[in-house]
Amino acid sequence: MSAQRIFGIVLLVIGVVLLVVGMNASHSAADQVSNTFTGRFTHETALYIFGGGAAALLGLLMFLFDPRGKNA
């Protein structure tokens, strides 16, 4: 297994963990109050959710596609 695929798996796992943390944080009292009055979550929660989703997507793409054309 290439180093890129290993790094992709690590990035995918970290991204999923950040996404889960962000989703759990969105149910906190501070986020519920912020969402009620502003219609948005707090800045930190949004960073967890979007950053985790982006990291998970990048990790999945790195795992699936090899830049040298050896997909298998």
Secondary structure as GFF3:
##gff-version 3
##sequence-region A 1 72
A	DSSP	alpha_helix	3	25	.	.	.	ID=ss1
A	DSSP	alpha_helix	29	38	.	.	.	ID=ss2
A	DSSP	alpha_helix	43	64	.	.	.	ID=ss3
###
